Amino acid sequence: MPTRRSIGANMVPTTTLPSYPWRRWKTAIRPGLTRVGSLTFDTTGFLGLSEVDGEASARGFPDWLTIPSYQDLATGRRWHFFFAWLFVINGFIYLAYGLFSRHLRRDILPAGSELAPAHIGHEIVNHARLRFPKGAEARHYNTLQKLTYAAVIFLLLPLMILTGLTMSPGFNAVAPWLLDVFGGRQSARTIHFLTAFSLTAFVVVHVAMVILSGVFNNLRSMITGYYAIEQEDRQ
């Protein structure tokens, strides 16, 4: 019987991955092998089969990547809830600040003109070519950033919280209607995993863009609020 683990603030239950429906759609559950479509990868030592105390052990992820490192459902749930509540509290603080300071309306929600297909297409091309804004444009989020941040704030995070609560029998007694909204605990669990990995993908892409667009300048602006704007070349 697989057990549940948590990875950092993302709270991803790792060793239960083979038992969830979404994993059956794309990957094989044979230890040491991961299948994506028609491709099969030998992931022995990382996914499916890794070494524990000098012996091969069938588990979703290696022990150095999970919290706790040993297999214990109860301890894994405690860590999961610990990070989950930190996550929720931090989210509510950010949301309250964003509403009070009008940051969400001013900086996150795109204007009507920014949603024109031609404008969005132009920004997609610039992103694909790693053409970063300069001059006055660098002072504000572009449309793709706004749409992405809005999707994370108003879609992915609420879905993650609500589906997490739906899987709790104790909370079902308080809000039984959540089970009807998400079609039961198993459906809520699947959506919970999809949102978790969507957020992971968001973080990976976000960090990559920070590095590519100037890691020192971006990190300095996060810490000090000072951001050096590169001026556009004048012909």
C-alpha positions, 0 to 999 in steps of 0.5 A: 500500500503506497504512502503519502509524502510532501515535498517542501511548500508544494506539498506534493504527496510523492509515493502515492503518485502511481495510485492516482488516475492522472498518472495512469493516463501518461505513465507506467507504474513499473518500478524504475521505468517511466513511460510517457506516451510511446517513450519509456525511460529508465529512471531507476534511482530516481523515479519508481525505484531508488536506494534506501539504506543500501537496498533497492526500494520501490517508491515514487521518489528517492528519500532525499527528495521527500519530507519525511525521508522515511515512509510514514503516512501520519507524519507525511500528512502532518508536514503536508498540513503544516506547509499547506496552512503556511501557504494559505496564510501567506496567500491571504496576506498577499490577497489582502495587500493586493486589494488594499493597495489596488495592486491587483487591479493596477498591475495584474488585471489586463486592460481591454486593449491588451487582450486583443488577439494581435497584441497577445500574438505579438507578445508570444512571439517576443517571449519565444524569441526572448525579447525582453521589454526595455525603457518604459515598457519594462516598468510594468508587467506585459499581458502574458505575465498579467494573464499568468499571474491572474490565472495563478491567483484567481484559479489555480490557488483557489482550486488547490485550497478548495480541493484540499478541503474537499478531501478532508472528511472533517471539513465535509461535515462543515461544507458537504456541498464541496463534494458535489461541486468536485464530484467526490474526493477522488475527483478532487484529489486528481484536480489537486494534483493537477493544480500542484504540478501546474504551480510547479511548472509556473515556478520553474518557468518563472525562475528561468525567465528571471535568470534569462532576463537578468538575474542580478537586476531582478534579485536586487529589485526584489530585495531593495526595490531598485530596478535598472531599466535598459533604454531602447536603442534609438536609431 
